[in-house]
Each structure stands twice: as structure tokens, then as C-alpha cells.
Amino acid sequence: MPVKKFIVGCFDDEKTLFPAVKNTRKKGYKIHDLYTPFPIHGLDQAMGLRDTSLHTAGFIYAITGTTTALSFMSWVFTKDWPMNIGGKPHLPLPAFIPIIFELTVLCAAVGMVLTFCYLCQLAPFVRKDHFHLRATDDLFVMPIEVTEKTNIEEVKAFLQSAGAVEVFEKDAETGWWLGSYATERKLFEKEEATVTA
Amino acid sequence: MASLRYESQTREPLVDGHKTYHDVTEDICKPVEAAPTRMWWIGFLVSAALLLFGVVSLYVEVVYGTGMWNLNKTIGWGWDITNFVWWVGIGHAGTLISAILLLFRQGWRTGVNRAAEAMTIFAVMCAGQFPVWHMGRVWMAFFVLPYPNSRGPLWVNFNSPLLWDVFAISTYFTVSLLFWYSGLIPDLATLRDRAKKKWAKAFYGVTAFGWTGSTKHWQRHESLSLVLAGLSTPLVLSVHTIVSFDFATSVIPGWHTTIFPPYFVAGAIFSGFAMVQTLMLVTRKVLNLQDYITISHIENMNKVIVLTGSIVGCAYLTELFMAWYGASKYEFDAFYKFRISGPYGWSYWLMMTCNVITPQLFWVKKLRRNIAFTFLMSVVVNIGMWFERFVIIVTSLYRDYLPSSWSVYYRPTIWEVGFYLGSFGLFFTCYFLFSKYFPVIAIAEIKHILKKSGESYKEAMDPIEEQSTDEFAAKVAHAH
């Protein structure tokens, strides 16, 4: 897991947040991400993120469910073991509709939720580094990545002028690992190799 | 930019009390973080005791058979299926509030949707008990699933509504659980980040799945919620339709009618909202959440109750009309001899009073906004809806086509009552655990609507109200 250095700007009002995001991008600083306690309408466009295709995936899962249900029931009742149940036809399509519909919805829902968790790297026991505990409370937290070319003081001053209520530097690990939130966070440190003669 | 959004002054604020985002977090998380009170322990232990009694009743039923429930020939379904349909009906309100009100863009759903969805999940869990345990030989319950077996393989009968029920209820439970939990993840992350105790950090850390609040993740979360809502809406309508098919596809007089699907769905929403009212009125008082579950939320739910109650009343009258107008003498007798009069006439009139007459009182605004009256009404409606299912099932079965098989009066045994009480035990045990350890209101969703519908922001609308429409339009056009 790479450890990177960030300069974090925290905002508390949407009115200052949107212009700040626009100006940060105009200045060319690399926004690592923007953590908010709730979804803010229009923020993903302001950040230049592409639209999600999760609903398309959902549709594909739904079609899978429909096909599975229809083909399985048809095979059972026409090929595998056709039976005379009260004189009903061997391929009673209206009778199949409830189960086809239910399986469509089930496959779509389960598939979408699992895909969502996979894409967002969400699962039980997943542990990540968080930039500010109030990102899930009432602050909008924007870490900006620090490269060799970045002038830290310049970025800090810019964030202050953009209306940030808190600005600080932080070393953090990106990505996720398996762990518990009950244990203290210790950053990965390179140990000096000692040679005993 | 956001301040120029106009929200009408005739709508009451959805969040009272001039709250900030942090206030919202504090108000909803504080009861979760506090230790369980004595009242909670009493409620929880009483529910657990009821659950235990239910387990004992089920033991008697499994060992000695369904005869322990006084079921006999012709009355093959009694309290068991009545309870099943009653619980499934209650579950429908939660999905309606979360999914259908989301698609209708009704902001007021945010105050009650989390608890209502939890109620749905617990109600469906309770509902599922009844078809399983009423099988008699429950150890072969897995026979209802189409799995490859060594008996042919012998598959299930896909023509049967009883099997459609299996798929419908399992799908409904799974999808409701996924919808509820995916909405819960960001709120669990809030609790995780606030947690001070070690077990709380570990518990909420695991259950929050590592949620960070990243904008990309929120974008996907919104897309997921919208699609799940779009899926859940036809799902909830289909599930209770399929439950109604258990009756409508038969030939029994009083059951074999096409009015059942819309009638059952409306009845389900009716009883479900009544149960939501019962739970919400107590929850908001005990957890001090009157600013989030406001009197206008209560009023809106009462409006839905009067609407669906009227639909149910209309369905009753339609059934009576068709029984009289139609040519079937069996249908005529089923209603006019064996339902509105006869040994079970009392249950029919109780049902009519509770479901048709009493909800009409909610046309009166003062009563809609009265807490005590709403609580009383919600209990009355639930009792009435239980009797509706009882009337449908038992009064059609005890007098069907052949007079020589007409059954004696059906009275429940203690084991049957025990099973029903056990389902209450299961429901309330789960609800007590939920309300103690999980946020009962969707924190992130409330914050999302706070700046549009909170009290402070409503007051900010006052100067905009003063402007004329042309001035406002000009301002919006120039402010990019």
C-alpha cells in the first residue's frame, strides 16, 4: 500500500465548496478525492468524474435473471419431465411470469449491490485510512496530492483563501487492507536493515 | 447557487429546530451511543419471553402436528395463513416509503424510511415463519426449492401460486435487506468515526464496510439507490399480488375474484402504514426525535392511511355488489349468508368498523395531527386488517360448496396463539436491537435535504417570497 503525502483542505459550506473545487482544478492541483458526509448534487460533475455505469450493469444482471428463469422453467416442463397438471399446457407462459419477474429483480439487486461493493472496495473487515473523522459528520474534506513539483505553502495559502476551515498536511496510505478499526493506525515504515557481523 | 433554489412556504419544514449538520449527527447518534436504559431492557426481555413462548408452541406443533391448531377438514387454513398475510402486508409500507416515495420525490420520506425499512425486514422474517411451520413436516421444507435431486429429478410445480410465493417472499426479503443495508453503510461509518469504545469501533468498523464518503462512491450509491427503488416498487406490488393469488386462483366462493390483487396491495399499504405509525410515535418520543419525525410526517402518513383505507372500503363494497349482481348463488351465499350474518358475522362487522368507518375520521385535519388519536387509530387499523384476512380465509372455508362438509366453529388453541405471540416476540426483539444499536433515521439523507427543507432555510425563503416571479427568474438566469 503506497504511503503518500497530502495537503488536506476542509470546508463546511457548499457555497464555498463548489468555487473552491473549480479553482483547485483550474490551478492544476491534483485532487485525490472529496469526502462528504452525504451526496451533494452536482459535485461529481464539478470534479470532472465520469458518470457511473452501475445501472447498465444492473440491467445486464436483470436480463440474466429473466433468461435463467424462463429457460429453466421451460426446459423442466417441456423437455425434462413434462407433466399433465390439471390439464394445463406444457409451456404455460402466463404462469411463468411471476417467477420470471421475481428472479429478474433478485439477480439485478444482488448483482448490483455486489458490484457496488466491489467497485467501492467495501466489505466487512476492510480497513482504510481516513483523512478526517468529521468527513462523515459535517465537513467536506479535500486531500490534494503532493508531488515533487508541489509548493506546499502555496497550496495551503490557496486553500485558506478559498474558504477552508481547516488546512493540514497528512501522510496516508491509499487503498485498503484487512483489519479492525479498534486497533491504532500505524503507518508502514521502512526499517533500516541492520547487519550483525 | 444552492440558496436560489425555491421551496414553497406552504410546505412545512421537514426538519425543525434550526439544525446544522453536526446537530443532525448528534441527535441521531447520541441514543445509539448511550447505554441501554431500563425501559429498553424491560421491552427487550418481554419480547424475548414472547419469542421463547413461540418457540415452545412451535415445538408442540412440529411434534404433534397441525391438529394442535384446531385445523380441520375444510378449515385447512386458519390463524396460520391469516398471520402470514397480515405480516407480509405490514412489511409493504417500508418498501413503499423507501422506494415509491423516492421515485415520487417526496422529501418527507427521509424522516421515517430507515425505521420503516427495518420494520419491513423484520415483518417479512415473521411472515416467512408461517408458511414454513404450517407445512407439518417442516423437515422437508426445502422440497419447495427447485434443486437437482435423486427423485427423478422431481421439480416443483411452477404453475402453483404457493410456489410463486416462495420466490416472491424470498426475493422480497433479500432485496429489502440489500436496500436497507446499502443505505445504512454511510450512517454506520458516521457511528464508526464517532465511536470511543473499543467494541463500538470494531463493530461499526466491520459493519460500515470501510466506507469513506468519497464523491465517486456517493455517485455510485445514488445510482444504486435509485435503481433499487425502481426495482423495489414493482416488487412490492408483485409480492402482495402473488400472495393474493394464493386465494384468487382457487375456486372457493369469496376467493375466486379478480379484485384481489389491487385490493390486497391497498390493504397491505393500509396496515403497513398503521404499523409504521405505531412504531414511529413511540420511537420519536423515547429517542427524542420529534424534530425529525415531525407532526407533518405523521399527518402525511395519516393521509396515506385514509387514502388506502378508502380503497379497501371501496373494494369491500364492490365485492358485496358483485356477489349480489353476479349469477353465482355460491358467491351470494358466501357474502350475504355466511359473512355479514351467521356464526362469524361479528368478525365481519368488526372488520368493517375498523377498516372502513374509523379511518374516514382522518379527513378531519385536527385528528390527523393528533398524536394520541393517531396511535389509537393505528392499533385499530391493524386489528381490523387482521380480521380482514381472518374473514377472507375462515368464512370462505367453513361454508364452501358441499353442505355435508361444512365445519364447526373454529377456535384457536393456545399453541396457535402462542405462535402468533412468538412472531410478535421475534419482531419486537429485532426492533429493539435495531433501535438501540443502529441509527433509526437515515442521517445522510436528512443532511441531504437539510438545506432545502430545514427550518433555518425555510426562513431564508422569506425574502425570496417577497419578490415577484419576474425578479426571481431574472436573478436565477444571471446567477451561474
Interface residues (C-beta under 8 A of the other chain):
Chain A: D12 E14 K15 F18 D33 L34 Y35 T36 P37 F38 P39 I40 L43 D44 M47 L49 D51 T52 L54 H55 G58 A62 F72 M73 V76 F77 D80 W81 I85 G86 K88 P92 A95 F96 P98 I99 F101 E102 L103 V105 L106 A108 A109 V110 M112 V113 F116 C117 L119 C120 Q121 L122 A123 P124 F125 V126 R127 K128 H130 L133 R134 A135 T136 D137 D138 V141 W176 S180 Y181 A182
Chain B: M1 A2 S3 T20 Y21 H22 T25 P146 G152 P153 L154 W155 N157 F158 N159 P161 L163 W164 F167 A168 S170 T171 T174 V175 L178 F179 S182 I185 P186 A189 T190 R192 D193 R194 A195 K198 W199 K201 A202 Y204 G205 V206 T207 F209 G210 W211 T212 G213 S214 T215 K216 H217 W218 Q219 R220 H221 E222 S223 L224 L226 V227 L228 L231 P234 L235 S238 I242 F245 I443 A444 E445 K447 H448 K451
